[in-house]
Each structure stands twice: as structure tokens, then as C-alpha cells.
Amino acid sequence: MTTTPRRARAPRQSDVARLAGVSQSAVSRVIGGDTDAARIPEATVRRIQEAIKELGYVPNPTARKLRTGRNRLLGVHTFEAVFPRAREDFYFEFLLGIEERAEEIDHDLVLFTSTGGADGRRRVYRDGVNRLNVADGAVLLGVAADRAELARLEADGYPFVHIGRREVPGTRITCVVPDYESAAAAIVDRLADLGHTRVGYLSAGIDEESYADRRRGYESAVARRGLRDVSPAGPPGPGGVPDAAWLDRVADGALTAVVADAEWLAHPFAEALAARGLAVPRDVSVAVLEGVAADAPVRWDCLEIPRREVGRVAIDTLVGLLDEPGRDVTDVLVPCVVVEGETVAGVSEGSAG
């Protein structure tokens, strides 16, 4: 007769206490970080820690949360499939920063990715229950954020931060935001410093907060520097090409510099200029309000999104909310970097002025 070997029992606090020669309450206090209040000698703390390591003891996070209210687990929830399939993925650096900072401050991460409805959309609440509750708090990210769920989380008092600014009707949430507005304004200031007085904005026509921030930075700097805005009247046509009549005006010297929401707008614009005998930046300077890959065929002057730093700041902001419940809700801005490329030049270097 064959018998199935019994599975080895996981070590318990009582095992740690026995090996270290201390009471189980002392072990519990060391694990909970309450050594000062309990006045446990440093040598005893070291003995308990060595016993924990030798036995491979892992505290039960659920029990720890019941005891202390915190279990040092931080959640990461995405409202869409954002986990990277390659290093070039937009979200890769955010996740790296989140992981790095959590490890540095001795917190574990729990990833929440499952869907909650027949429509396939990822949801926080399932059958009325907040699935994130296993974690002390959570970092949320993804363009397709469900604003109703964000509002409910805020109303329930669950600690969370959202990467990227999100406007939620009826409430405010804590967001960690790349400072697109200041970076866009800095790009316009550089154009003005180079002598450009007539500029235009190529809008992607996307109704999202990050694009609104970029446009606001552009408009505020244009007004502050007294520049003339000669932007096309509407969103781009098929393939991102602006209106032909507006392009003809550009060819006639209506402006000397353009700020584009994205690289996919800048390329067709440059090609349309070339078809009219104009070149970037000889005749028209072009800057892009997003990061550009290092191996891109054109080194656009652009802004760089500090994704890794945003992830790190998101963890610090979340832990701050946990340490100080009830703190004011505010956006935490992370500066973007303006990168000089080869597509912006001074007016005197070839433009009409």
C-alpha cells in the first residue's frame, strides 16, 4: 500500500519563539515593528530575526492586518491590459519605478488584473466587494479608468493614487501627474527665445486630461510671451495630415514654428511641408509634446515623460496617505524634461521671422 507523504507544516510564530528562546508575544512585536514600545533588547531582536530567517517564517498578511491595520502590501490595479510585452511598452518604466520603490521601503506588491464583467472591462468592485481590500492601498493606472469606480473608492475611504490626472465628477482623487503643462510652456518659451513670434499647435483631438494639460501649457505660454497663435482650426485629417488650406498658409510664411501633440502628427506635417518645398527646421521648427524613442529616424525636439520617477513617487504618495489618513487631496506633479533634438532652430537660421 502506497501512502502519500504528509506535507511539511509551514513554520509558525510559536516555532520562531521556541528557537529564539523568547515569548511568542515578543516575536509578534518584532514582526509588527513594535520593538521600541515593547522595549525589547536589541540582542533579543537579532535573535528573533535570525530564527525567522533560519525557519523561513513568513507572517500571515491577513492576521497582521487584523492586528495592526496594515500588512505592508500595496496593490497595483490596471483598468486595461497595460503590463508590458516588451521593454518599449509605454507602461514598462512606470511599473519598474513602482517595483523599485516598494522594495526599497520593504513593502510587497499585489497585482490585480482580472476582469469583473461580461464586457471584459477590468473593475475594482465585484459583487459589491472591493477586491483591493487585501492590500493597504493601491496604485491605479491605465487610460481606461472607470471614473464611477474611482468615485466609489474615494467615497469608501480606500487609500489609492492614480497615475495620470483624472477628473472625477463630484469628487477629487489623488493623482501623480507628469507635469505636461509646464513642459509644454517651456518648449514655447524656447521657441520665443529663438525669435519665433508666429506659432501653431497640432492637436491630436483626443479628449483626455493629459492632452488638455499640454494644450493649456502651450496657450498660457503663447499669451504670456505675446506670440501670435496660427493653429489649424480643427483636428487632423486622415493619416494625421492637417487641412490643406492651412498648410498652404504655412508655406506662404504664416508661421515659423509648430508644437505637435504627438510624433504621429509631426511626421505627416513634415512630409506635407516637403511636398511644398519646405524643410524642418530650416523653414519651420517643430517640437513634439511626447517622448521619442532613441532609435527614431528623426531626433525631434520633445519632452520626456519621467515614467520611472512617476512610479516611485506614486508609491511614496500612497504610503503618505496611509501614514496620514485624511490628508488633503491634491495632484502631485513630477517634472518632465525638455530634450533638444534637431528639429528646432532660430528664425535667423532660415525662417522668414
N, C-alpha and C positions, 0 to 999 in steps of 0.2 A: 504494500500500500504506500502510495506516494503522498507525502504531506507537504503542504505549501509553507515555505519558511515565513515566520512572523516578521512583519515589517518593523524595523527598528523604531522605537518611540523617539520623537523629537525631544531634545533636552528642554527642561523646564526651569523656571526660576529657582525652584527648590533644589535642583541639581547644581546650579551655579552656587547657591548659598552653601550647600554641603561641601563642594570642592574648595570654596574660598574660606570656609570656616567662619561664616558670618550668618546673621539672621536673614530670612527672606525679605523682611521689610527694608533692610539695608540695600539688598540687591535692587529692589523695586525703586528705591530713591535714587540710586546711582543711574539706573536705566532712564528714569524720568528727569535726570538732571538736577535733582533737588539735594545735592550734596552739601551746599553751604547752609541751607536751613536746617538740615539734619545734623550738621557739624560732624560729618563722617571724616575721620583722619585720611590724609592723602594716601598713606600706605595701604589702608583698607580699600580705598577706591581703586588703586592699582591692582590689588589682589583680585577684586571682583572683576575688573576689566580683563585681566589675564585668564580668569576662569571662563568668562564669556567667550573669549577667543578660542580657548582650548576646546570647549564643548561645541563651539559653533552655534551658540544660542542666538536665536532671532526673536525679538519681542513681538508679541501679537499686537498688530496695529489697532485692531478693534478694541481690545481690552485697554490699551494705552489711551485711546481717545476717550473711553468712558471714564477713565481715572483722571486725566489731565485736561481733557477738552481739545488736545492737539495730538496728532500722531506723526507729524513731520512728513506727511505725504502731501504732495502738491499735484493737482490734476492738470492735464493738458487736453483740452477738448477742441475738436475742429468741426465746423459746420459743413465741411466738404472734404473731399479726398485731397488733402494737402501734403501728406507725408511723402517725402521726396523719392523719386525713382532714379534720380541722378544728382550729382553734386551741383549741377547747374540749375536745379529746381529753385523757383522763387523763394520757397519756404525753408530751404535747407539751412541757411545761415541763422534764421530765427530759431529753429529747433536746436542747432548747435549751441547758441547762446543760452537758451533755456536749460539745456542739459548741463553745460559747464557750470553755470551759476548755482544751480540746485545742488550739484555735487560739492561745490566749494563750501556751501553753508550747511552741509550734512542733511539734506532733505532728499527723499526718494520721489520719483515721478511715477504717476499712474496715467496711462494713455487711454483716452475714451474715444472710440472710433465707430461704434456700432450705430446702426440706424434705428429709428423708432416708429416708422410708419410705412404704409404701403407705397407712398410716393418716393421712398428711398432717401428722403432728406434726413440728415443727422439731427437728432434732438437731444436736449438735456433731460426733459421730463418724459417718463414713460409710465403710463397708467397713473398719472398724477404724482409720481415719485421722482425727486431729483436724483439722478444717477450719480451725480458728482459728490454726493454727501460722504462717500467713503474717504475722500480727501479733505484736508483742512480748508482748502480753497483751490481755485483753478485759474489757469491762463487759457483764454479762449482766442481763437484766431480763425481766419477764413473770410473771404469776401461775402459768402452767402449766409452771414449771420442772421438768425431768426430774431428780429427785434422784439417780438412778443415774449420770447423766452428770456431775452436779456432783461426786459422789464420785470418779468416774474422773478427772476433770480435776485434782482435788486430789491424788490418788494419783500421777498422772503428773508433778506438779510444774509444771503450766502456770499462769502467773500470771493470776488473774482476781478480780474482785469482783462480787458480786451486789447489785443494788439491791433492798432489801427483805430482811427477815430470813428465812432458810430453814434449817430444821433438817434435817440430812442424817444418816441413821443411820450410825454407825460412824466419823464424821469431823466436823470443823468447817471451815467456809469463811468467808472474809472477806466481811462484808456491810456495806453502807452503808444505815442504817436511819432513817427518820423516827421521832423519839422519841415514839411514841404513848403509851407508858406514863406518862411524866412529864406530858404534856399532859392526859391523862385525869385524873390525880391533881390537877393544877392546877385543872381545872374543878370537881371535887368540893370542893376547898379553897375555891373561890369561893362555892359553894353554902352550905358550912358557915359561912363568914364572913357570909353574908347571913341566917343564922338557920335554915337548913333542917337538921332533925335526922332526918327520915324520908325516905329517897330510894329510887329504884328504877332498875333497869338494863334497857333494852330491847335484847336481844341479837338479832343478825341470824341466829344459829345457823349461822354459816359457820366451818368448820374450817380456818382459815388463821392463820399466825403473827401477822399484823398485828392481827387481831381478838382473839387471845389476849393480845397486849400491851395493848390498850385495856382489856380486862376486868381484867387484873392491876392496871393503874394505878387503876381505879375501886375495886377491892376493897381494895387497900392503903391508899388514902386514907380510905375508909369506916371501916376498922379503926383507923387512926391518929387520926382525928377523933372516934371514938366514936359514929358515926352508926348508925342502925338501917336495915338493908337490907330493903326491902319489894318485891323484884323479882318479876315473874311467874315461875311455876315452869318454863315451857318456852319454846320458840321461838314466834314469832308465827304466827298462823293465816293463811288466805288473804288476800292483799292487805296483809299486814303488820299486821293488827289483832290486838292482844293478846287473851287469854282474857277473855270477857265477865264472868265472876265476879270476876276480878282488877280489871277496870275498875269494877265496882260498888263494890269496896272503895276504890278511888281516889276515887270520887265521895263516899264516906262519910268521907273525910278520912284514909285510911290513910297517905298520904304527901303531900309538898308539892313534890317536885322529881323529875324523871326525866332520866336520861342515856341517850341513844339511840345505838346503833352507827352509824346512818346516817339521812340525811334521809328516805329512803323509809319508815322506821319512824316518824319524828316526825310526818309529815303525817296518816296514818290515826289515830294516837293522839290528836292534837289534834281531829280530826273526831269521834272517839268521845267525847271529853270534851264537845265542844259539844252532842252529842246528849243528854248527861246534864245540860246546863245549866251546864257549867264552861268557863272560858276560860283560855288561856295568854297571859301569865303570871299573870293575876290570881289564879287558884286553884291552878294547878300550873305551876311553872317547868320549861322543857325546854331541854336543851343537846344538841348533836349532835357526835359524835366523827369528823367528816369536814368537809372544806371545803364551802362553799356558794357557788354562783355569785352574782356581784354583782347579776344581774338576777332572782334568785329571788323568788317572790311573798312569802316570809316571810324576814325577816332573823334567822335562827336564831343564837343564841349557839353558837359552834362552834370547832373547832380548824382551823388552816390548815396544810396539808402544804407544806413548803418545797421543792417539786419541782425548781425550777431549781437551788437550792443543793445538793440531793442529787446532781444530775447533775454539778455542778462538783466536789463532794467525792469522788465516785466516781472521777473522772479523777485527782485528786491522790492518792487512796489506791492506785490501780492503779500509778501511776508510783512511789510509795513502795515498793511490793512489788518493782518492777523494780530500783530502786536498792539495796534491801536484801533480797536473797533470803534466805529462811529466817526472816524476822521473825515474831513471834508472831501467830497467827490471832486476830482479835477483831472484834467488831461496832463499827462507827464510827457513833455516834449524831449525828443532826442535829436540833437543837431545832425543835419545832413551835410555832406562835404561837396563843395563845388569843384569839379575836376576839369582842368583846362585840357582841351584836345587840339584839333587842327581845323575847326570849323567856325571859329570866331576871330575876326581881325578888326583892326581900327578902320574907320571910314577913310582916312587918308591913304590907306594901303590899296585902294582900288575901287571904293564905292564913291557914289556921287555926292554923299554928305547930306 
